[in-house]
């Protein structure tokens, strides 16, 4: 079990690594062209809406609802039933997504008003930032159709994952980054407002991603003509699972949207600073948390369908150990190396030293919740694979309300940093309540062996962080280094951290067998 999961996880992680690296390159290009000023705030706002929807559909609610039902149909009725279900889901839910997309394009000023309330107030009062609201309305008309394309991409990706073809879906986001980089480099210089080129990059990137996946579906014999099946038994089940899951699985992203609303009332640059720090958090989250969540959901769904409670629990335990192994040191490393990383990646063109400092503050705040973001990704499938939607939705509501309260408490004192810290704290609450729900339901409980394993990870990460802090120069010293010297110095620090961390774990007795099926079975 664990060897197969590890292989699938590594494949998805490698493909995700390529995508995330290109995503960082994209952000470096964007920072160079538009920095962290007014135009950047508007683009990141307009991009956050489709990005939020991508998380919902590509990595969230749709997959959480669709994959368990599809796995059950495949296990009980075979491939022909799978093809029929795919056709009916494409035809039925596709109509809904089309209507929502059309509404978003037509009513883009309304969307801009709801999520950019501060800019809308400026526009009403003919203030100095009134142009932000107008530009946001135009950009949303361009970026909102991404929802339609990414929904179909998520559908085809979920089908391929059921047949253990994880690499295709994991590699698909690479094309979005390539297209956006190309638009920034070649289209932006031709436009009066360079940020519009990035909006067009989002639109074109959605088209290219869909076109990339279709041949793989056809080759697998899974490309079906859409059919209307709104009242089909399995489509109804997916709808019932998906609607609450749209909220339950996306609490962290809803929190980010709420942050955007509040940030629109704060100083210019706040939206951009939060965006850049969030993007750096997304790198390890996508590499480990989302990658592992992608491969465990089909496995959990199969174990539930076959009533194999032991394997179900072992899969969750393996996943928690795996993301903790990388998530805990990544959290510590990002906090210590925040300024060097941001300066190396973004400080050029329109992105200033002041922006480096401001982004580093929110990155440290977001980093405190990195492990929690990952744990949510692996614990939530424990509910969705069992087609239990109510519990994570209830937990999501609690976490979101807590985030809103903490936003109001922290933002007046810490400004945009308070928003990032509130998001991290609410994610920790979300992860804790998800675990408690699984424990109360008798589905999964941390064993003494896993608790000891986590304690060793914390100890090794703490020592590694202290070593990094001792070896990392301050920002003034860092900026005196040449670009090449910064690359070599940061690389050396990362290598030092990795070697120290795993050496410490070996001294503490952590071995690869801690991830084997037998070891996990013995500890449960």
N, C-alpha and C positions, 0 to 999 in steps of 0.2 A: 504493500500500500504506500508506504512512505517513499520508497525509491521511485515509484511511478509518479507520485505527486511532486517529488523533488525535480525529476526530469522535466515534467510539464511546467513547473514553476520557474525553472531556470530558462526554459525556452521563452516563456512569456516575459520574464525579467530581462532577458537579452534584447528581445525585440522592443520592449518598453524602454530599455536603456538607450537604444538608437533614437527612439522618438523623443525622449526627454533631453538628450544631448542636443538634438536639432531644435528642440523647444528653447533651450538656453541660448543657442545661436540666434534663433529668431528674436528672443528678448534683448540680446545684445545689439542686434541690428535696429530694433525698435527704439531702444534707449539712445542709440547714436543719432537717430533721425528726429525723434520727438521728445526725448528726455523725460522730465517729470513735470511739465508745465500744464497749461490749460488744455491744449489739444490732446496731450497724453491722457489727462483725466477723462476726457470725453470718450476717447477710443477705448480705454480700459473699461469704462462704464458700458459702452455699446457692445464690447466683446464679452463682458461678464454675463450678459443675458444668454447668448448662445452657449457660452462655456458652462453656465449653470445647467442649461438644458442638455448639454452633452453628458454631464455627470449623471443627470437623471436617467437619460435614455441609454447611453452607451455603457455606463459603468454602474448604473443604479437601478431605479425602480423597474424599468422595462425588463432588464435581464433577470432581476430578482423574482419577478412574477412569471416571466416566460419560460426560463430555463427549467424550473422544477416541473411545470406542467408538461413541457416538451420531453423531458427525461422520463416522466411517468408514461406518456403515450408511447415513446420508443420502446420502453421496457415491456409494456403490456400488449402493444398492438403492432409493433414493427415499423419498418421504414415507410411503407405506403401511407400509414396513418400520419406519420410525421410530415410527409409531403402535403397531405391534405390540410393539416393544421396550419402549416406555413402559408399555404395559399389563402386560407380563410383569415388568418391574422393579418397578412399583408393587405388584403382587400378591405377588411372591416376597420381595423385600427388606423390604417393608412388614410381613410377618409377623415377621421377625427383629427389626425395630425395636419392634414391639408387645411382643414377649416381653421385650426388654431394658428397655423402659419399665416394664412391670409389675414386673419384678424390682427396678428402682430404687425404685419406690414402696413395695413391700412390705419391702424390705431397707434402707430409708433409714437406720436406726441403724447398720447395717454400713458403709454408705458414709460416714456421718459419723465413724465410728470410724477408717476407713482414712485419710481426708484431714484429719481434725481430731484427730489422735492426742493432742495436748496437752490438748485439752478432755476427751477420753475418759479420760485418766489422772486429770484433776481430778475427773471424775464418779465414777470407781472409788474415789478416796480421799476422796470427799465434800468436795472443796475449794471455795474461794469462787467458782470459775468453772465449777462443775458444771452450772449452768443453761444454759451455752452449748451443751453437747453435747445436752441435751434439746431446746432450741429449734432447733438445727440439724437434728435428726432430723425434727421436725415440718415445718420449712420445706422440706426436701428432698422430702417427700411432695407438696407443692404445686408445686414448681418442676420436678421431674423429668419430668412429662408433656410439658414443652416440647420434649423430644427427639422425641417422636412427630410433633408438629405441624411442627417445623422441618425434619424429614427430608422430609416431603411438600412443604414450601415449597421446599427445595433441589432436589428432583426437578423440580417445575414450573418453577422459575427456570432450571435448566440447559437444559431443553427450549426455553424461550423464548429463551435466549441463543444457542442453535444457529441460530435463525432471526433472529438479530441484533436481538432485541427486549430490549435490555439495560436499558432504563429501568424496566420493571416490577419486575424482580428487585431492582434497585438502590434503588428507592423503598420496597419492602416493609418494611424495618426501621423506617421512620418510624412505623408503626402500633404497634410494640412500645413505642417511647418515649412516644407519645401516651397509650397505655393506662396505662403505669407512672406517668406524671405525674398522670393523672386519679385513679388509685388512691391515690397519695401525698396528693393534695390533699383528696379527698372521702371516702376510706375510712379512711385512717390515724387521723384524729381520733376515729373511732367505735370503735376497737379498743383493748383494754388494752395490747397490744403492737403499736405502729405499724409495726414492721418486717414483720409478717405481711401488711399491705396491699401491700407491695412484692412479696412472694412471689406473691400472687394476681395482681398486675399482670403478672408474667412468664407465668403460666399463661394468662390471658385474652389477653395480647398474642400468644401463639402461635396461638390460635384465630383471631384477627382477621387475622393475616398470611396464613394459609391461605385464609380466605374471600375475601380481596382478590384473590388470584392466580387462583382457579378460573375466574372469568368470562373472563379473558384467554386462558386455555387453551382454553376452550370456543369463543371467537370465532375462534381460530386453527385450530379443528378438531383439536386435540391432546388434548382431555380424553377419556380412555379408561377403560372399566371395567377394574378390576384383573383380571389373569389369572395363574394359577399357571404359572411357567415356570422353576423352579429349575434344571433341567438344560438349558435352552436354551443354545445355543452362545455367544451374546452375553452372556447373564446370567452364565454361568460365567466369561467373560472379565472382566466387571465385578467379580465377586466376587473373582477372583484378584488383580486390580489394587487393589481397594479395601481388602482386609484389611491388607496391609502398609502401604498409603498412610495408613491410620488413624493409624499411628505416625509414618511418615516425614515427612508434611507438617505434623504438629502438634507438633513438638518444642518450639517456643517456648511453646506452651500447656501441654504436659506439664511443662515447667520451671516455669511459673507455679503449677501445681498442687503441685509439689514445694515451691515457695516457701511455699505456703499451709500445707502440713504442718509445715514447720519454724517458720513464723511463729506457729503455734498454741502453740508452746512459749515464744514471746517475750512481751514486755510487751503489755498490752492496748492496742489501737490499731494494732498492727503490720500486721494483715491489711487494715485500712481504709486506712492510709497507702499501702500497696502498691497497693491497688485504685485510689485516686484518681489516683496518679501513672501507673499503667498506662492509665487511661481517657484521660488527656491525651496519652499516646503514641499511643493508638489513633486519635486524630483525624487527624493527618497520615498515619498508616499506612493507614487506611481510605480517605482521600481520594485518595491517590496510589498506594500499593503494591497494595492489594487491588483498587482500581478498574482499574488497568492489567492486573493478573493475570487479572481477570475477562474482559477483552476479548481478551487475547492467546491464551488457551488454545484457544478454538475456531479461531482463525487458525493457530496452530501445528499443531493437529491436522489441519486441512485441508492445510497445506503438507506434512506428513509423509505423509498419505494419497496425495497426488499426487506424492510423491518430489521435491519442490522444495526441495533443501537450501539453496540460496542465499537464497530467501525466508524460510526457517526461521531462518537465521542473522541476516538483516537484521531480522526481527521481534524477536529477542532483543536485538540491539544497540540498536534504537530504544527498546525498553522500558527497558533499563539506563540509557540516556542520559536518558530522561524522568524516571524516579524519582530519579536522582541530581540532576537539575536542581532538584528541589524538596526532596528528602530531606536533602541536605547542609546547606543554609541552615536548614531546619526544625530539624535537630539542634542547630545552633549557637544558633538563636533561643530554643529551649526551655530550653537550659542557662542562658542569660543572663537570660531573663525569667521564670524559674520562680516566684520568690516573688511578683512583681506579678500574674501570671496566676492563681495559686492563691488569693491574697488576694481578688482581684476576684471570682472565680467562687464561692468556697466560704465565705469567712469571714463567716458570719452564723449566727444561731440557735445550734445545738449545736456548730458548727465554730469552734474557737478559734485565736488567734494561734500557740499552741504547735503545733497541728495543721498550720498553714501551714508552719512551719519544718520539721517532720518530713516532710511530703509533698514539700517542695522538695528535700530531700536524696535521696530515692529517685527523684524525677523526673529529677534531674541524672544519676544513675547509669543509669537506664533509657535516657536520651537518647543516651548514648554508643553505644548499639546500634541507634538508629533506622534509619540507612541499611542496616544489615545485615538488620533485619527486612524492609525493603522489597525488598532484593535477593533474599532467600529467596523472596519471593512471585513474582518474575519469573524466577528461575533454575530453581526446582523445576518449573514447567510445561514447561521444555525437556526434562525427563526423562519426565514423565507423558504429554505429547503423543506421545512415541515409544513409550509403553507400557513404559517402563523403570522398574520399581518398586524393584528390588533396590538400585540405586546410592544413591538418596536415603534409603532406609531404613537402609542401612549408615552413611551419613553422619549420619543422625539419631541413631542409637545412639551414635556417637562423641561427638556434640555433647551429648547428654543425660548421658552418663557424665561428660563434662568439667564440665557444669553441677553435677552432684551433688558432684564433688570440690571444685569452687570454692566451692560453698555451705558445705561443711564447713570449708574453709580460711578463708573470709571472714566468715561469720556470727558466730563467736566474738569477732571484733575490731570488726566494723562493724555487727553486729546485722542488722536488716531491710534496711539499705542494702547490706550485703554480698550479700544475696539478689538484689537488683535488679542489682547490678554483675555478679554471676555469670551472670545471665540474658543481659545484654548481651554479655558476653565469649563465651559459648557460641553466641549467635546469629552473632557475627562469625566464629567458627570454622566454623559451619554454612555460611554464605554462601561463605566461602573454599573450602571443600571441594566445594561444589556447582559453583562455577566451574571448579575444577581438574578435576572429573569431566567436564564438558562439553568442556573443552579437550583432555583425554586422549582422549576419544571422537571428536575431530575435528568436533564439532558447532558449537562457537562458541569464538572467541578474541578477546580485546580487541585492536583494531588500534591503531597508533600515533596515528591521528587521534582515536580515542575516549579513549586515555590522556591525550592533550594536552587534550582537552575536559574530562576529569575534573580535571586539574590546575588548569585555569582556574576551575572551580567551587569547588575547595578554596581557592584564593587569594582569590576574591571573597567567599566565605563567611567566611574568616578576618578580612578587613578589615571586613566588615559586623559581625561579632561584636565586634570592638574598638570600633567606633563605637557599637554598642548599649550595651556595658559602660560607656562614657564618659557616655552620656546617661541611663542608668537609675538612679534614686535607690535608696538602700538601703531595707530593709523599714520601719525606723522612720520615715523620711521619707515613704514611700509611704502608710503608715497614717494619716498626718496629713491626707492629701487626702480630700475628700468622695468619695462613690460616683461622682457624675457626673464629677468631676475625674479620678478614676482611669480611667474609661472613655475620656475624651478623651486622657489622657496615654498609656495603653497603645495606643490606636488610632494616635496620632501616632508612637509608637515603631515600631509595625508598618509603617506607611506609609514611615517613614524607612528601615527595614531593606530593604523591598522595592525602593524607588527606588534606594538605594545599591547593592544587589546586582545588579540588572539593568543599572544604569548602568556598573558595573565590568565586567560581562560584555561589554557593547557595546564598551567601551574595549579589551577584550582580544580583540575580533574575533569573539565568539560571535554567530551570526545564526540566524534561523529555519531557514535552509537546512541547518543542521547536523542537522535532524530530517527532512530529505527523504529519500525512497527513493534518489535518485541519489547524494546525498552519502554516505549510509551504504554504498551499494554500492561506491563508489569507495574507501572507507576499508577495505574488507574484502578 
